[in-house]
Amino acid sequence: MSFARWRQQARLLRALELAADGVSVTATALEPGYDNVSAFIDMFRRATGDTPGRYKADKAATRPARLR
């Protein structure tokens, strides 16, 4: 695996964690090092088949309620 491919996968894994935690799409793109939110959304869609917003909503719907 090339370094570029490894870096892309590492960024995607971090973005998946952030999206699952309910972090905004902009923060999900910028924190792992993406420079452009729209390019991040395109990459995310190619890699997962969903947009980050839909992925985040699906994870929120399946997450158990938290106790306060």
N, CA, C and O atoms as CSV, one atom per row, in Angstrom:
chain,resi,resn,atom,element,x,y,z
A,1,MET,N,N,0.850,-1.169,0.000
A,1,MET,CA,C,0.000,0.000,0.000
A,1,MET,C,C,0.900,1.236,0.000
A,1,MET,O,O,1.874,1.315,0.749
A,2,SER,N,N,0.556,2.182,-0.842
A,2,SER,CA,C,1.341,3.410,-0.910
A,2,SER,C,C,1.054,4.280,0.314
A,2,SER,O,O,0.046,4.104,1.000
A,3,PHE,N,N,1.956,5.213,0.568
A,3,PHE,CA,C,1.760,6.128,1.687
A,3,PHE,C,C,0.506,6.964,1.479
A,3,PHE,O,O,-0.249,7.187,2.425
A,4,ALA,N,N,0.273,7.429,0.258
A,4,ALA,CA,C,-0.908,8.251,-0.022
A,4,ALA,C,C,-2.193,7.479,0.277
A,4,ALA,O,O,-3.127,8.037,0.854
A,5,ARG,N,N,-2.250,6.223,-0.101
A,5,ARG,CA,C,-3.429,5.388,0.159
A,5,ARG,C,C,-3.591,5.151,1.664
A,5,ARG,O,O,-4.704,5.212,2.187
A,6,TRP,N,N,-2.490,4.882,2.351
A,6,TRP,CA,C,-2.536,4.686,3.799
A,6,TRP,C,C,-3.062,5.944,4.497
A,6,TRP,O,O,-3.908,5.861,5.388
A,7,ARG,N,N,-2.554,7.104,4.084
A,7,ARG,CA,C,-2.983,8.372,4.684
A,7,ARG,C,C,-4.472,8.612,4.437
A,7,ARG,O,O,-5.187,9.055,5.337
A,8,GLN,N,N,-4.939,8.323,3.231
A,8,GLN,CA,C,-6.355,8.495,2.921
A,8,GLN,C,C,-7.214,7.595,3.815
A,8,GLN,O,O,-8.249,8.029,4.321
A,9,GLN,N,N,-6.793,6.362,4.005
A,9,GLN,CA,C,-7.552,5.444,4.860
A,9,GLN,C,C,-7.534,5.890,6.320
A,9,GLN,O,O,-8.548,5.794,7.011
A,10,ALA,N,N,-6.392,6.375,6.787
A,10,ALA,CA,C,-6.301,6.863,8.168
A,10,ALA,C,C,-7.222,8.059,8.377
A,10,ALA,O,O,-7.904,8.149,9.398
A,11,ARG,N,N,-7.244,8.970,7.419
A,11,ARG,CA,C,-8.133,10.132,7.517
A,11,ARG,C,C,-9.597,9.705,7.489
A,11,ARG,O,O,-10.415,10.228,8.245
A,12,LEU,N,N,-9.920,8.763,6.625
A,12,LEU,CA,C,-11.299,8.295,6.537
A,12,LEU,C,C,-11.731,7.630,7.842
A,12,LEU,O,O,-12.845,7.867,8.310
A,13,LEU,N,N,-10.882,6.812,8.429
A,13,LEU,CA,C,-11.229,6.171,9.702
A,13,LEU,C,C,-11.492,7.204,10.790
A,13,LEU,O,O,-12.436,7.067,11.568
A,14,ARG,N,N,-10.659,8.234,10.843
A,14,ARG,CA,C,-10.864,9.296,11.835
A,14,ARG,C,C,-12.171,10.035,11.561
A,14,ARG,O,O,-12.913,10.355,12.489
A,15,ALA,N,N,-12.448,10.301,10.298
A,15,ALA,CA,C,-13.693,10.982,9.939
A,15,ALA,C,C,-14.909,10.135,10.309
A,15,ALA,O,O,-15.917,10.675,10.767
A,16,LEU,N,N,-14.831,8.831,10.119
A,16,LEU,CA,C,-15.932,7.944,10.501
A,16,LEU,C,C,-16.182,8.003,12.004
A,16,LEU,O,O,-17.332,8.023,12.442
A,17,GLU,N,N,-15.120,8.031,12.788
A,17,GLU,CA,C,-15.259,8.144,14.246
A,17,GLU,C,C,-15.948,9.449,14.624
A,17,GLU,O,O,-16.871,9.464,15.438
A,18,LEU,N,N,-15.489,10.544,14.024
A,18,LEU,CA,C,-16.058,11.850,14.344
A,18,LEU,C,C,-17.525,11.929,13.942
A,18,LEU,O,O,-18.357,12.416,14.707
A,19,ALA,N,N,-17.842,11.450,12.746
A,19,ALA,CA,C,-19.230,11.482,12.275
A,19,ALA,C,C,-20.124,10.637,13.177
A,19,ALA,O,O,-21.241,11.045,13.496
A,20,ALA,N,N,-19.650,9.479,13.588
A,20,ALA,CA,C,-20.432,8.604,14.471
A,20,ALA,C,C,-20.663,9.252,15.831
A,20,ALA,O,O,-21.658,8.969,16.497
A,21,ASP,N,N,-19.741,10.123,16.242
A,21,ASP,CA,C,-19.883,10.825,17.520
A,21,ASP,C,C,-20.759,12.064,17.409
A,21,ASP,O,O,-20.977,12.755,18.404
A,22,GLY,N,N,-21.271,12.359,16.197
A,22,GLY,CA,C,-22.174,13.491,16.017
A,22,GLY,C,C,-21.495,14.816,15.744
A,22,GLY,O,O,-22.138,15.863,15.824
A,23,VAL,N,N,-20.219,14.797,15.425
A,23,VAL,CA,C,-19.476,16.022,15.127
A,23,VAL,C,C,-19.964,16.590,13.798
A,23,VAL,O,O,-20.329,15.831,12.900
A,24,SER,N,N,-19.975,17.912,13.661
A,24,SER,CA,C,-20.442,18.538,12.422
A,24,SER,C,C,-19.620,18.068,11.226
A,24,SER,O,O,-18.476,17.636,11.372
A,25,VAL,N,N,-20.222,18.159,10.040
A,25,VAL,CA,C,-19.538,17.732,8.818
A,25,VAL,C,C,-18.285,18.571,8.592
A,25,VAL,O,O,-17.251,18.037,8.191
A,26,THR,N,N,-18.361,19.869,8.842
A,26,THR,CA,C,-17.192,20.729,8.652
A,26,THR,C,C,-16.056,20.308,9.573
A,26,THR,O,O,-14.918,20.164,9.127
A,27,ALA,N,N,-16.351,20.113,10.844
A,27,ALA,CA,C,-15.312,19.683,11.786
A,27,ALA,C,C,-14.807,18.289,11.447
A,27,ALA,O,O,-13.622,17.998,11.607
A,28,THR,N,N,-15.711,17.421,10.977
A,28,THR,CA,C,-15.320,16.071,10.579
A,28,THR,C,C,-14.356,16.115,9.405
A,28,THR,O,O,-13.480,15.257,9.293
A,29,ALA,N,N,-14.501,17.093,8.537
A,29,ALA,CA,C,-13.594,17.239,7.394
A,29,ALA,C,C,-12.270,17.871,7.804
A,29,ALA,O,O,-11.207,17.413,7.385
A,30,LEU,N,N,-12.326,18.902,8.604
A,30,LEU,CA,C,-11.119,19.681,8.896
A,30,LEU,C,C,-10.207,19.025,9.926
A,30,LEU,O,O,-8.985,19.128,9.811
A,31,GLU,N,N,-10.766,18.357,10.924
A,31,GLU,CA,C,-9.932,17.778,11.990
A,31,GLU,C,C,-8.942,16.735,11.469
A,31,GLU,O,O,-7.785,16.753,11.889
A,32,PRO,N,N,-9.347,15.823,10.570
A,32,PRO,CA,C,-8.358,14.856,10.061
A,32,PRO,C,C,-7.428,15.431,8.993
A,32,PRO,O,O,-6.544,14.723,8.509
A,33,GLY,N,N,-7.609,16.699,8.616
A,33,GLY,CA,C,-6.660,17.320,7.709
A,33,GLY,C,C,-7.139,17.605,6.302
A,33,GLY,O,O,-6.331,17.983,5.453
A,34,TYR,N,N,-8.422,17.438,6.020
A,34,TYR,CA,C,-8.928,17.794,4.691
A,34,TYR,C,C,-8.967,19.314,4.581
A,34,TYR,O,O,-9.353,20.000,5.528
A,35,ASP,N,N,-8.570,19.832,3.430
A,35,ASP,CA,C,-8.535,21.278,3.221
A,35,ASP,C,C,-9.865,21.830,2.734
A,35,ASP,O,O,-10.155,23.012,2.920
A,36,ASN,N,N,-10.672,20.985,2.114
A,36,ASN,CA,C,-11.864,21.439,1.435
A,36,ASN,C,C,-13.026,20.521,1.816
A,36,ASN,O,O,-12.949,19.308,1.620
A,37,VAL,N,N,-14.088,21.089,2.352
A,37,VAL,CA,C,-15.215,20.291,2.823
A,37,VAL,C,C,-15.901,19.574,1.664
A,37,VAL,O,O,-16.275,18.409,1.804
A,38,SER,N,N,-16.075,20.240,0.528
A,38,SER,CA,C,-16.763,19.583,-0.586
A,38,SER,C,C,-15.952,18.420,-1.144
A,38,SER,O,O,-16.526,17.400,-1.524
A,39,ALA,N,N,-14.640,18.554,-1.201
A,39,ALA,CA,C,-13.801,17.434,-1.644
A,39,ALA,C,C,-13.886,16.283,-0.641
A,39,ALA,O,O,-13.894,15.116,-1.031
A,40,PHE,N,N,-13.949,16.613,0.644
A,40,PHE,CA,C,-14.111,15.586,1.674
A,40,PHE,C,C,-15.430,14.840,1.490
A,40,PHE,O,O,-15.465,13.612,1.569
A,41,ILE,N,N,-16.511,15.574,1.247
A,41,ILE,CA,C,-17.817,14.942,1.058
A,41,ILE,C,C,-17.787,14.005,-0.148
A,41,ILE,O,O,-18.312,12.894,-0.082
A,42,ASP,N,N,-17.175,14.448,-1.252
A,42,ASP,CA,C,-17.056,13.590,-2.441
A,42,ASP,C,C,-16.269,12.326,-2.132
A,42,ASP,O,O,-16.676,11.233,-2.527
A,43,MET,N,N,-15.149,12.458,-1.431
A,43,MET,CA,C,-14.329,11.303,-1.075
A,43,MET,C,C,-15.096,10.370,-0.144
A,43,MET,O,O,-15.054,9.152,-0.318
A,44,PHE,N,N,-15.789,10.921,0.829
A,44,PHE,CA,C,-16.550,10.127,1.791
A,44,PHE,C,C,-17.626,9.325,1.064
A,44,PHE,O,O,-17.825,8.142,1.341
A,45,ARG,N,N,-18.319,9.980,0.131
A,45,ARG,CA,C,-19.374,9.306,-0.626
A,45,ARG,C,C,-18.807,8.176,-1.479
A,45,ARG,O,O,-19.400,7.100,-1.555
A,46,ARG,N,N,-17.666,8.411,-2.119
A,46,ARG,CA,C,-17.029,7.355,-2.926
A,46,ARG,C,C,-16.611,6.174,-2.050
A,46,ARG,O,O,-16.743,5.019,-2.457
A,47,ALA,N,N,-16.111,6.459,-0.860
A,47,ALA,CA,C,-15.591,5.402,0.016
A,47,ALA,C,C,-16.691,4.621,0.731
A,47,ALA,O,O,-16.547,3.420,0.955
A,48,THR,N,N,-17.791,5.291,1.091
A,48,THR,CA,C,-18.810,4.644,1.922
A,48,THR,C,C,-20.157,4.452,1.233
A,48,THR,O,O,-20.969,3.640,1.676
A,49,GLY,N,N,-20.399,5.189,0.160
A,49,GLY,CA,C,-21.702,5.130,-0.500
A,49,GLY,C,C,-22.722,6.079,0.094
A,49,GLY,O,O,-23.842,6.167,-0.407
A,50,ASP,N,N,-22.362,6.792,1.150
A,50,ASP,CA,C,-23.240,7.764,1.804
A,50,ASP,C,C,-22.516,9.088,1.963
A,50,ASP,O,O,-21.287,9.149,1.920
A,51,THR,N,N,-23.294,10.150,2.147
A,51,THR,CA,C,-22.696,11.424,2.514
A,51,THR,C,C,-22.389,11.396,4.007
A,51,THR,O,O,-22.961,10.586,4.736
A,52,PRO,N,N,-21.497,12.264,4.472
A,52,PRO,CA,C,-21.219,12.306,5.914
A,52,PRO,C,C,-22.467,12.626,6.743
A,52,PRO,O,O,-22.647,12.081,7.832
A,53,GLY,N,N,-23.319,13.503,6.228
A,53,GLY,CA,C,-24.538,13.844,6.956
A,53,GLY,C,C,-25.467,12.657,7.130
A,53,GLY,O,O,-26.025,12.459,8.209
A,54,ARG,N,N,-25.640,11.865,6.079
A,54,ARG,CA,C,-26.502,10.682,6.169
A,54,ARG,C,C,-25.876,9.643,7.099
A,54,ARG,O,O,-26.574,9.021,7.899
A,55,TYR,N,N,-24.567,9.459,6.993
A,55,TYR,CA,C,-23.864,8.512,7.869
A,55,TYR,C,C,-24.055,8.918,9.331
A,55,TYR,O,O,-24.343,8.083,10.189
A,56,LYS,N,N,-23.889,10.210,9.596
A,56,LYS,CA,C,-24.045,10.731,10.953
A,56,LYS,C,C,-25.476,10.509,11.454
A,56,LYS,O,O,-25.673,10.094,12.596
A,57,ALA,N,N,-26.472,10.782,10.608
A,57,ALA,CA,C,-27.871,10.598,10.991
A,57,ALA,C,C,-28.190,9.127,11.241
A,57,ALA,O,O,-28.897,8.798,12.194
A,58,ASP,N,N,-27.678,8.248,10.398
A,58,ASP,CA,C,-27.908,6.810,10.588
A,58,ASP,C,C,-27.298,6.323,11.895
A,58,ASP,O,O,-27.907,5.524,12.607
A,59,LYS,N,N,-26.099,6.800,12.213
A,59,LYS,CA,C,-25.450,6.394,13.461
A,59,LYS,C,C,-26.218,6.927,14.666
A,59,LYS,O,O,-26.346,6.236,15.676
A,60,ALA,N,N,-26.729,8.158,14.565
A,60,ALA,CA,C,-27.487,8.742,15.672
A,60,ALA,C,C,-28.781,7.967,15.903
A,60,ALA,O,O,-29.214,7.807,17.044
A,61,ALA,N,N,-29.396,7.488,14.830
A,61,ALA,CA,C,-30.654,6.750,14.953
A,61,ALA,C,C,-30.449,5.376,15.588
A,61,ALA,O,O,-31.359,4.852,16.232
A,62,THR,N,N,-29.272,4.791,15.414
A,62,THR,CA,C,-29.024,3.454,15.954
A,62,THR,C,C,-28.287,3.475,17.287
A,62,THR,O,O,-28.097,2.429,17.908
A,63,ARG,N,N,-27.870,4.657,17.730
A,63,ARG,CA,C,-27.148,4.778,18.996
A,63,ARG,C,C,-28.135,4.709,20.155
A,63,ARG,O,O,-29.174,5.368,20.111
A,64,PRO,N,N,-27.839,3.937,21.180
A,64,PRO,CA,C,-28.741,3.877,22.335
A,64,PRO,C,C,-28.801,5.224,23.050
A,64,PRO,O,O,-27.835,5.987,23.047
A,65,ALA,N,N,-29.937,5.499,23.654
A,65,ALA,CA,C,-30.101,6.749,24.388
A,65,ALA,C,C,-29.139,6.783,25.564
A,65,ALA,O,O,-28.883,5.766,26.208
A,66,ARG,N,N,-28.614,7.964,25.831
A,66,ARG,CA,C,-27.694,8.129,26.964
A,66,ARG,C,C,-28.470,8.510,28.212
A,66,ARG,O,O,-29.457,9.244,28.145
A,67,LEU,N,N,-28.022,8.013,29.330
A,67,LEU,CA,C,-28.614,8.391,30.607
A,67,LEU,C,C,-28.030,9.715,31.053
A,67,LEU,O,O,-26.857,10.002,30.818
A,68,ARG,N,N,-28.852,10.508,31.692
A,68,ARG,CA,C,-28.358,11.801,32.181
A,68,ARG,C,C,-28.166,11.759,33.658
A,68,ARG,O,O,-27.755,12.753,34.256
